[in-house]
Amino acid sequence: MSSEGTTTQAAAAPEQPQQAEQQQQQQQQQKAPKKPKQGSSKSSKTLPELFNERFGELDFEYIDTHVHIPFVLEKMTSQLAKLRKPAAASADAQDPEAEAAPAAAPAAEVTWPQLAASLPGNFAGCVVVCCEPESFESSMAVLNLDRGLADAPPALTVPAADAASAVVVTDGSTTAPRAGNLGRMVGAFGIHPHEASKWSPEVQAQFESAMSHPHVVAWGECGLDYFYDNSPRDKQKVVFAEQMALAVKHKKPLVVHTRDAEEDTIVLMKQHLPADWIVHIHCCTSSRAMIEPLMEYFPNLYVGFTGVITFPTAANVRDTLDAVPLERLLLETDGPFMAPLPFRGAVAHPGHVPFTAEKMAEVKGVPVAEVFAAVRKNTRAVYGI
């Protein structure tokens, strides 16, 4: 063996302990639990635990002023089915020689009484929003539910993106459902700008028929959405104008959706609504340059904010929130979309409202109890609940 080879072997020898140490560190890192990234929705605590930790000493009611309950239940049911499939597959893999189990029953459907009975704190109700013809019947079915809970809902864990957003539906072996916790449900019916192309005399008649329902208290959501342009803009404007006229005809507050259409929204609202009309600008992501003139022109206009205000990238939305006085604010989820931190990525539902309120209080520089009190009063003014 040459001296060059001997030298190389000698030089390599001291590196072996170092390589072993690196391998050991890598193994330890793989075993160690990963820390959640800043702004992540991951948490080891359940929603009730987080609620009690942050709001347990406060006495307040909360209402979700804009939520698509049929979509929320549909997504939760789908998640529940997905969670059960891997669990069954895992059991088979652990004992492949075991006798085949009988076919599993169809996945349980998550119902509104189950979800409502699980919501933390003093949940007082929600505004169920129907904004497309396809969800008309399911939205009506939710509004027509008996608000009493004569019997306990079956045991069920409603899944979510992570442990922090899981909602444990009550089980007779642990905690009984809180009777009456369904809250008061009222409805808002209208055609979303995405669905403007579906507007027809038949659809108009269907949605006008909803206005005679004793629990339908508003028209909407309707408006303009130039971000997606799912319907032609000219059609959106015509349908928005016609729906504003219908809200006035039926003496209902108007729920407005507007995205990337600020100038046209302002012009059309001023043309087709009386200045004293009650308006809810829902899921506000618009600039203060739009909201401030609208609040000045419409003294009974309120602005709703969702979990978006908790997102790190939503500084512009928080800037708009800062411009809206407490007496003009509403809280909503727009569930199943846009759950607030620390639940981002989960199915948004009314139980997330307090966490949006917490961020709202931070932006406004006031105690969260003050936000709850002001928004509760505003909700009565707009929706009567």
Secondary structure, DSSP 8 states (H G I E B T S, - for coil): --HHHHHHHHHHTTHHHHHHHHHHHHHHHHHS-----TT----SS-HHHHHHHHHTT---EEEEEEE-HHHHHHHHHHHHHHHHHHHHHHHHHH-TTS-------------HHHHHHH--SEEEEEEEEE-SGGGHHHHHHHHTS-S---S----EEE--SSGGG-EEE--TTT----TTTT-EEEEEE---GGGGGG--HHHHHHHHHHTTSTTEEEEEEEEEETTT-SS-HHHHHHHHHHHHHHHHHTT--EEEEEES-HHHHHHHHHHHS-TT--EEE-S--S-HHHHHHHHHH-TTEEEEE-GGGGSTT-HHHHHHHHHS-GGGEEE---BTS---TTSTTS---GGGHHHHHHHHHHHHTS-HHHHHHHHHHHHHHHH--
